[in-house]
Amino acid sequence: MVTPHKVESDATTRNYGRFIISPLENGFGQTLGTALRRVLLSSLEGAAVTSIRVSDVHHEFSAIPNVREDMTQLILQVKQLRLTLVDSESARLKLEHRGEGTVTAADIVCPPDVEIVNSDLYLFTADSPDAHIEMEFEVQKGRGYSPAEERGRLPIGELPVDAIF
């Protein structure tokens, strides 16, 4: 077996690094690259929504009054939110919508230490002029993946969300 004896840093910046490890036997580059990627991705810290509360909704299989999407579809959309949480470990975000129309992540009201990176993300469509939807999102910092089952007991109406940090 050939052991690598040369490691070079080809190009590095604040957000990018390219490293050359040689020589390697056929197929070992892919194996080594996959292992490095998994280790690096699992050590990155991020922020994600860990629970959601919607007015007049008590479980994840409910329909949301005057909204085209149901709760399951909304949770799938919320999981796609990309956030930065600066100075704290957790935060609560709020959203209130009246009337009909499309609602995006830009409609979420955030505290000063939270920024929504993908503010153009579609969340739901209110399809009635009588619609009045209130939501709260719990955001936490973490690493890797955190299943909803790890949230423990939450207050009634607060629904846990799988978090991909």
ROMAR-251934 format. One record per residue: x, y, z of N, C-alpha, C in turn; residue number from 0; residue in three letters. Coordinates in pm, 1 decimal. Layout:
N
NODE      n_x      n_y      n_z     ca_x     ca_y     ca_z      c_x      c_y      c_z  nr rest
NODE        X        Y        Z        X        Y        Z        X        Y        Z NUM  ALA
...
//
This chain:
165
NODE      n_x      n_y      n_z     ca_x     ca_y     ca_z      c_x      c_y      c_z  nr rest
NODE     84.1   -117.6      0.0      0.0      0.0      0.0     89.3    124.9      0.0   0  MET
NODE     52.9    219.3    -83.5    127.1    344.3    -93.8     78.9    438.8     14.9   1  VAL
NODE    170.0    495.4     91.5    130.4    593.1    193.6    162.5    733.7    143.2   2  THR
NODE     69.1    826.3    162.7     93.2    963.1    116.3    206.2   1028.8    196.2   3  PRO
NODE    292.0   1099.4    128.0    401.4   1167.1    196.4    407.0   1316.3    163.1   4  HIS
NODE    309.6   1362.3     85.2    309.9   1502.5     43.9    171.2   1563.5     66.3   5  LYS
NODE    163.6   1668.2    147.9     38.7   1741.3    171.4     66.9   1888.4    144.1   6  VAL
NODE     -6.3   1944.9     47.4     12.5   2085.5     10.8   -117.9   2161.4     26.3   7  GLU
NODE   -105.8   2287.8     60.5   -220.9   2378.0     62.0   -212.5   2460.5    -65.4   8  SER
NODE   -301.5   2431.1   -160.1   -295.9   2493.9   -292.5   -356.3   2633.9   -291.7   9  ASP
NODE   -475.6   2647.5   -235.8   -543.8   2777.6   -232.1   -627.9   2783.3   -105.6  10  ALA
NODE   -608.0   2886.7    -26.0   -689.8   2901.2     94.3   -734.6   3046.0    109.4  11  THR
NODE   -860.0   3059.6    146.7   -917.0   3189.4    182.0   -996.0   3167.8    310.3  12  THR
NODE  -1069.1   3268.9    351.6  -1148.8   3257.1    474.2  -1256.8   3149.1    461.7  13  ARG
NODE  -1312.9   3132.2    341.2  -1423.9   3039.0    320.7  -1389.9   2922.1    229.1  14  ASN
NODE  -1267.2   2907.1    190.4  -1233.0   2803.7     93.3  -1092.4   2751.4    120.9  15  TYR
NODE  -1074.2   2623.4    103.5   -942.2   2564.2    114.2   -929.5   2448.4     17.1  16  GLY
NODE   -815.7   2439.6    -48.7   -791.6   2328.5   -140.8   -658.5   2266.1   -101.0  17  ARG
NODE   -662.0   2136.8    -73.6   -543.8   2067.1    -26.6   -513.9   1951.0   -120.0  18  PHE
NODE   -386.3   1927.8   -144.0   -342.8   1819.5   -232.1   -264.6   1719.6   -147.6  19  ILE
NODE   -313.0   1595.2   -147.0   -248.1   1487.2    -73.2   -206.6   1383.4   -175.7  20  ILE
NODE    -77.3   1350.8   -178.7    -31.2   1255.2   -279.5     89.8   1178.4   -225.1  21  SER
NODE    121.0   1066.2   -280.8     42.8    988.2   -376.6    -61.4    903.0   -304.3  22  PRO
NODE   -168.1    870.2   -375.1   -273.3    783.2   -323.1   -300.8    672.5   -424.5  23  LEU
NODE   -337.8    555.6   -375.7   -376.2    447.6   -465.4   -512.8    477.3   -525.3  24  GLU
NODE   -546.1    410.7   -635.4   -675.8    430.5   -701.2   -790.2    407.0   -603.2  25  ASN
NODE   -887.5    499.6   -601.5  -1005.5    486.8   -517.6   -990.8    546.4   -378.6  26  GLY
NODE   -868.9    568.5   -332.0   -848.7    621.5   -197.3   -881.3    770.3   -188.2  27  PHE
NODE   -868.4    843.1   -296.3   -900.2    986.2   -295.7  -1045.8   1010.3   -261.7  28  GLY
NODE  -1133.6    932.2   -324.2  -1277.8    945.2   -297.8  -1309.3    910.6   -152.4  29  GLN
NODE  -1250.3    803.7   -102.4  -1273.2    761.0     35.7  -1224.4    866.1    134.8  30  THR
NODE  -1105.7    916.4    112.8  -1048.4   1017.7    201.1  -1128.1   1148.0    194.6  31  LEU
NODE  -1166.4   1188.8     74.2  -1245.4   1311.3     56.6  -1379.9   1303.4    126.2  32  GLY
NODE  -1447.3   1188.9    115.6  -1577.5   1170.4    180.1  -1564.0   1177.2    332.1  33  THR
NODE  -1461.9   1113.0    386.0  -1440.4   1115.3    531.2  -1411.8   1257.6    579.9  34  ALA
NODE  -1327.0   1330.4    509.9  -1296.5   1468.7    548.5  -1420.2   1557.3    541.3  35  LEU
NODE  -1498.3   1542.4    436.5  -1620.2   1623.0    420.3  -1716.4   1597.8    535.7  36  ARG
NODE  -1737.3   1471.6    571.6  -1830.5   1439.3    680.4  -1783.1   1496.3    813.6  37  ARG
NODE  -1654.7   1486.6    840.5  -1600.8   1539.9    966.0  -1615.5   1691.6    969.6  38  VAL
NODE  -1582.0   1758.4    860.4  -1590.4   1904.7    856.9  -1734.6   1952.4    868.5  39  LEU
NODE  -1826.7   1889.0    795.5  -1966.5   1931.5    800.8  -2028.7   1907.6    938.1  40  LEU
NODE  -1990.3   1800.0   1005.0  -2048.8   1772.0   1136.6  -1995.0   1865.5   1244.5  41  SER
NODE  -1884.4   1933.5   1218.3  -1829.2   2023.5   1319.5  -1871.1   2168.7   1299.0  42  SER
NODE  -1939.3   2199.8   1189.4  -1986.0   2336.7   1166.5  -2104.1   2367.7   1256.6  43  LEU
NODE  -2101.9   2484.9   1317.9  -2214.3   2527.1   1401.1  -2308.9   2611.7   1317.0  44  GLU
NODE  -2437.3   2593.7   1339.7  -2537.1   2670.8   1266.9  -2660.0   2694.3   1352.3  45  GLY
NODE  -2760.7   2756.4   1292.0  -2887.0   2783.0   1361.0  -3000.9   2725.8   1278.2  46  ALA
NODE  -3102.8   2675.3   1346.0  -3218.3   2618.3   1276.7  -3342.3   2630.9   1364.2  47  ALA
NODE  -3457.9   2622.8   1299.6  -3585.3   2623.6   1371.2  -3601.5   2487.4   1438.1  48  VAL
NODE  -3629.6   2487.0   1568.9  -3645.6   2361.4   1642.3  -3789.7   2335.0   1684.4  49  THR
NODE  -3873.9   2439.1   1684.1  -4016.5   2418.4   1710.4  -4095.4   2533.8   1650.7  50  SER
NODE  -4223.9   2506.7   1628.0  -4311.4   2605.2   1565.2  -4446.8   2602.2   1634.8  51  ILE
NODE  -4506.7   2717.5   1649.8  -4641.4   2729.8   1706.5  -4724.3   2809.6   1606.1  52  ARG
NODE  -4841.6   2756.6   1570.1  -4931.8   2823.5   1476.1  -5066.9   2839.4   1544.5  53  VAL
NODE  -5124.7   2958.4   1533.2  -5254.8   2983.2   1595.9  -5359.5   2885.7   1542.0  54  SER
NODE  -5443.4   2834.0   1629.0  -5552.8   2741.9   1596.2  -5506.3   2607.1   1541.8  55  ASP
NODE  -5381.0   2568.4   1566.8  -5329.8   2438.0   1523.6  -5270.9   2369.0   1646.1  56  VAL
NODE  -5311.0   2240.5   1667.2  -5266.6   2170.4   1786.9  -5183.0   2046.2   1759.0  57  HIS
NODE  -5177.6   1999.5   1633.8  -5088.6   1888.8   1600.3  -5044.9   1900.1   1455.1  58  HIS
NODE  -4939.5   1825.5   1420.1  -4874.6   1843.4   1290.6  -4956.9   1795.5   1171.0  59  GLU
NODE  -5066.1   1725.0   1192.6  -5146.8   1676.8   1080.7  -5271.1   1762.0   1058.9  60  PHE
NODE  -5276.7   1877.9   1121.7  -5392.5   1967.7   1111.1  -5388.2   2049.4    983.0  61  SER
NODE  -5506.6   2091.1    942.6  -5517.3   2192.8    838.0  -5507.1   2328.4    907.1  62  ALA
NODE  -5447.7   2423.9    838.5  -5437.3   2559.2    893.2  -5553.3   2639.1    835.3  63  ILE
NODE  -5637.6   2698.6    919.3  -5754.2   2771.4    868.3  -5714.9   2881.6    769.5  64  PRO
NODE  -5782.3   2883.6    654.0  -5764.5   2984.1    548.9  -5626.6   2982.4    482.8  65  ASN
NODE  -5556.4   2870.0    492.4  -5425.1   2856.0    429.4  -5429.1   2736.2    336.0  66  VAL
NODE  -5371.3   2752.0    217.8  -5372.4   2646.7    116.6  -5295.0   2523.3    163.2  67  ARG
NODE  -5180.9   2542.3    229.3  -5097.7   2430.7    273.9  -5143.9   2380.0    410.0  68  GLU
NODE  -5114.5   2252.1    436.7  -5143.0   2200.4    570.7  -5016.7   2212.8    656.7  69  ASP
NODE  -5026.2   2170.0    779.7  -4916.5   2187.6    874.4  -4791.5   2110.6    831.8  70  MET
NODE  -4808.8   1990.7    777.1  -4694.0   1911.0    733.7  -4616.1   1983.6    625.0  71  THR
NODE  -4686.6   2040.5    527.7  -4619.9   2114.3    420.3  -4549.6   2238.7    474.1  72  GLN
NODE  -4612.1   2307.5    568.8  -4550.0   2426.1    627.7  -4421.1   2389.1    701.3  73  LEU
NODE  -4423.5   2280.1    776.2  -4303.3   2237.1    848.4  -4190.7   2206.3    750.1  74  ILE
NODE  -4222.8   2142.1    637.9  -4120.2   2113.9    536.9  -4059.5   2242.6    482.0  75  LEU
NODE  -4140.8   2345.2    463.5  -4089.5   2474.1    416.1  -4002.0   2539.9    522.8  76  GLN
NODE  -4047.0   2536.4    647.6  -3973.2   2600.1    756.9  -3836.6   2533.8    776.2  77  VAL
NODE  -3826.6   2403.5    751.6  -3698.5   2334.0    763.6  -3595.2   2387.5    665.1  78  LYS
NODE  -3641.3   2452.3    558.5  -3550.1   2506.3    458.1  -3498.8   2646.0    493.3  79  GLN
NODE  -3548.4   2704.6    602.0  -3500.3   2836.7    644.2  -3352.1   2830.0    678.5  80  LEU
NODE  -3275.5   2924.4    628.7  -3133.6   2935.8    661.7  -3115.5   3062.6    743.9  81  ARG
NODE  -3061.2   3045.9    864.8  -3053.9   3155.3    961.2  -2912.9   3172.6   1014.7  82  LEU
NODE  -2884.6   3294.5   1059.2  -2764.3   3318.4   1138.3  -2808.6   3375.6   1272.3  83  THR
NODE  -2753.2   3320.3   1377.9  -2783.8   3362.0   1514.9  -2651.9   3410.6   1574.3  84  LEU
NODE  -2642.3   3540.5   1602.8  -2513.2   3601.2   1633.1  -2470.3   3586.3   1778.9  85  VAL
NODE  -2538.8   3649.4   1871.1  -2487.5   3659.8   2007.8  -2555.8   3571.7   2111.6  86  ASP
NODE  -2653.5   3493.5   2073.6  -2724.5   3413.4   2173.1  -2736.2   3268.9   2126.1  87  SER
NODE  -2779.8   3183.1   2216.5  -2795.6   3040.7   2185.8  -2933.3   3008.4   2129.1  88  GLU
NODE  -3032.6   3094.9   2155.6  -3167.6   3071.3   2104.6  -3240.5   3203.9   2087.9  89  SER
NODE  -3347.6   3199.2   2008.8  -3428.9   3319.1   1985.0  -3568.0   3275.9   1942.2  90  ALA
NODE  -3664.8   3366.8   1956.4  -3801.8   3342.5   1909.7  -3833.2   3440.7   1799.1  91  ARG
NODE  -3882.7   3387.5   1686.9  -3923.0   3468.9   1572.8  -4074.3   3468.6   1565.2  92  LEU
NODE  -4132.3   3575.4   1511.4  -4278.3   3584.8   1501.2  -4318.3   3620.9   1359.6  93  LYS
NODE  -4436.3   3572.5   1322.8  -4494.0   3604.6   1193.0  -4643.3   3625.0   1213.7  94  LEU
NODE  -4694.7   3733.4   1159.4  -4838.6   3757.9   1163.1  -4880.3   3802.7   1024.4  95  GLU
NODE  -4985.5   3738.3    971.9  -5033.5   3771.8    837.6  -5185.5   3783.8    839.3  96  HIS
NODE  -5236.1   3888.9    775.9  -5380.6   3910.1    762.0  -5414.9   3921.1    614.1  97  ARG
NODE  -5529.0   3862.3    577.5  -5575.4   3870.8    439.4  -5514.0   3763.8    351.8  98  GLY
NODE  -5547.7   3771.1    221.5  -5495.3   3669.2    131.9  -5362.3   3713.6     72.9  99  GLU
NODE  -5287.5   3615.3     24.1  -5159.5   3645.6    -38.7  -5052.6   3544.3     -3.7 100  GLY
NODE  -4939.6   3560.6    -69.1  -4825.2   3473.1    -48.9  -4740.7   3524.8     67.0 101  THR
NODE  -4695.2   3432.9    150.0  -4611.9   3468.0    264.7  -4474.5   3404.7    244.8 102  VAL
NODE  -4370.3   3485.8    260.9  -4232.7   3437.9    247.9  -4158.5   3458.7    379.6 103  THR
NODE  -4036.1   3410.9    384.0  -3954.1   3426.7    504.4  -3926.8   3573.5    535.3 104  ALA
NODE  -3936.1   3660.8    436.5  -3915.3   3804.6    459.4  -4022.5   3862.5    551.1 105  ALA
NODE  -4137.0   3795.5    563.9  -4245.7   3842.9    649.6  -4224.8   3808.4    797.2 106  ASP
NODE  -4123.2   3729.8    827.6  -4094.9   3691.4    966.1  -4024.8   3807.1   1036.8 107  ILE
NODE  -4072.4   3839.2   1156.5  -4011.7   3945.8   1237.7  -3904.3   3882.5   1325.9 108  VAL
NODE  -3781.2   3931.3   1311.6  -3666.9   3874.4   1383.6  -3610.8   3972.6   1485.0 109  CYS
NODE  -3559.2   3921.1   1596.7  -3484.7   4008.4   1688.0  -3353.4   4052.5   1621.1 110  PRO
NODE  -3285.2   4151.3   1676.2  -3165.1   4205.5   1611.3  -3051.3   4105.1   1591.4 111  PRO
NODE  -3042.6   4001.3   1674.3  -2931.6   3906.6   1661.5  -2960.1   3789.5   1567.6 112  ASP
NODE  -3072.2   3795.3   1494.6  -3107.5   3689.1   1399.9  -3120.7   3748.7   1260.1 113  VAL
NODE  -3061.8   3678.4   1162.1  -3076.4   3719.2   1022.6  -3124.1   3598.9    942.3 114  GLU
NODE  -3225.3   3619.8    857.7  -3271.3   3514.7    767.4  -3194.9   3531.0    636.9 115  ILE
NODE  -3117.9   3429.5    600.6  -3032.3   3437.0    482.7  -3114.1   3424.2    354.8 116  VAL
NODE  -3208.4   3330.4    351.8  -3290.4   3309.5    232.3  -3430.4   3368.5    253.5 117  ASN
NODE  -3437.7   3499.8    261.3  -3564.5   3567.9    292.1  -3668.2   3554.7    181.1 118  SER
NODE  -3628.9   3508.3     63.1  -3724.8   3488.6    -45.7  -3792.3   3350.9    -40.4 119  ASP
NODE  -3763.8   3270.5     61.5  -3821.3   3136.0     74.2  -3972.7   3142.7     90.3 120  LEU
NODE  -4044.7   3072.7      3.2  -4191.0   3064.1      9.7  -4231.0   2980.6    130.2 121  TYR
NODE  -4326.5   3030.4    210.2  -4375.2   2955.3    325.7  -4515.1   2900.1    302.9 122  LEU
NODE  -4611.5   2986.6    268.0  -4748.4   2941.4    245.4  -4827.1   3048.7    172.2 123  PHE
NODE  -4949.6   3011.5    130.2  -5041.8   3105.5     66.3  -5170.4   3110.6    146.9 124  THR
NODE  -5207.3   3229.5    190.1  -5336.8   3250.9    255.9  -5438.3   3274.4    145.1 125  ALA
NODE  -5546.6   3196.0    145.4  -5639.7   3201.8     32.5  -5776.4   3258.7     68.0 126  ASP
NODE  -5783.3   3339.5    173.5  -5909.3   3401.4    211.8  -5882.2   3542.4    263.8 127  SER
NODE  -5970.3   3638.4    229.7  -5952.4   3773.3    284.4  -5970.2   3776.7    436.8 128  PRO
NODE  -6034.1   3673.4    493.1  -6055.2   3665.0    638.0  -5937.9   3600.6    711.8 129  ASP
NODE  -5834.9   3561.3    639.9  -5722.7   3489.8    701.7  -5651.8   3576.6    805.1 130  ALA
NODE  -5621.7   3514.8    918.2  -5538.9   3577.7   1021.5  -5454.7   3467.1   1083.2 131  HIS
NODE  -5327.4   3465.0   1047.6  -5237.7   3359.4   1091.3  -5128.1   3419.8   1177.5 132  ILE
NODE  -5107.1   3360.7   1294.7  -4997.7   3400.3   1382.9  -4909.1   3278.8   1406.3 133  GLU
NODE  -4778.2   3298.5   1394.5  -4682.4   3189.9   1415.2  -4566.8   3238.1   1500.9 134  MET
NODE  -4508.3   3142.9   1573.0  -4384.5   3166.8   1646.9  -4289.6   3052.7   1615.4 135  GLU
NODE  -4162.8   3086.4   1597.7  -4059.3   2988.2   1567.0  -3951.3   2995.9   1674.5 136  PHE
NODE  -3913.7   2881.9   1729.2  -3801.2   2875.6   1822.3  -3677.2   2840.2   1740.5 137  GLU
NODE  -3573.3   2922.3   1750.5  -3448.0   2900.9   1677.8  -3339.0   2873.3   1780.1 138  VAL
NODE  -3256.8   2771.2   1753.0  -3146.4   2737.4   1843.1  -3019.9   2712.6   1763.2 139  GLN
NODE  -2906.6   2729.7   1829.7  -2777.5   2695.6   1769.8  -2748.9   2548.3   1794.0 140  LYS
NODE  -2672.2   2488.9   1704.0  -2634.5   2349.9   1722.1  -2540.8   2303.9   1612.9 141  GLY
NODE  -2513.8   2172.5   1613.7  -2426.8   2110.9   1513.2  -2494.2   1986.4   1458.7 142  ARG
NODE  -2474.8   1961.8   1329.9  -2523.7   1839.1   1269.0  -2674.5   1834.6   1255.7 143  GLY
NODE  -2733.1   1722.0   1298.9  -2876.5   1697.0   1284.6  -2935.1   1667.8   1421.7 144  TYR
NODE  -3052.3   1725.2   1447.3  -3120.1   1702.9   1575.0  -3265.4   1664.4   1547.3 145  SER
NODE  -3302.7   1537.5   1570.3  -3440.0   1495.5   1542.9  -3540.8   1559.2   1638.7 146  PRO
NODE  -3663.6   1571.6   1592.1  -3770.8   1634.0   1670.4  -3795.4   1559.3   1801.3 147  ALA
NODE  -3770.7   1428.5   1804.2  -3795.1   1348.8   1924.3  -3706.7   1392.4   2041.1 148  GLU
NODE  -3594.9   1459.0   2013.3  -3504.3   1502.8   2119.8  -3554.0   1626.8   2193.7 149  GLU
NODE  -3660.8   1687.2   2148.6  -3709.4   1811.1   2210.4  -3776.7   1786.6   2344.7 150  ARG
NODE  -3815.9   1663.4   2372.0  -3885.4   1635.6   2497.6  -4028.2   1687.9   2492.5 151  GLY
NODE  -4084.9   1713.6   2607.7  -4223.7   1761.9   2614.5  -4226.0   1912.1   2593.3 152  ARG
NODE  -4309.2   1953.8   2499.0  -4327.6   2095.6   2469.1  -4468.1   2136.5   2510.8 153  LEU
NODE  -4493.5   2265.0   2529.5  -4629.8   2309.5   2561.0  -4727.6   2269.2   2450.2 154  PRO
NODE  -4854.3   2254.5   2483.9  -4956.6   2218.5   2385.5  -4958.8   2324.1   2275.9 155  ILE
NODE  -4959.3   2277.6   2151.9  -4960.6   2368.6   2037.7  -4822.8   2398.3   1982.6 156  GLY
NODE  -4718.0   2367.6   2058.0  -4580.2   2387.5   2011.4  -4534.0   2256.9   1948.4 157  GLU
NODE  -4502.8   2260.9   1819.4  -4469.5   2140.1   1745.0  -4319.4   2131.7   1720.4 158  LEU
NODE  -4257.1   2018.5   1754.7  -4113.0   2004.6   1732.3  -4081.5   1988.0   1583.8 159  PRO
NODE  -3963.7   2034.8   1544.1  -3919.6   2027.5   1404.7  -3780.3   1965.2   1403.3 160  VAL
NODE  -3756.3   1871.9   1309.9  -3621.4   1820.0   1289.7  -3532.4   1936.3   1248.6 161  ASP
NODE  -3415.6   1947.6   1308.8  -3327.5   2060.8   1280.0  -3200.5   2013.1   1211.2 162  ALA
NODE  -3168.3   2076.7   1100.8  -3042.1   2053.2   1031.0  -2961.2   2181.1   1046.0 163  ILE
NODE  -2864.3   2177.6   1135.2  -2786.0   2297.0   1165.8  -2680.1   2312.0   1062.2 164  PHE
//
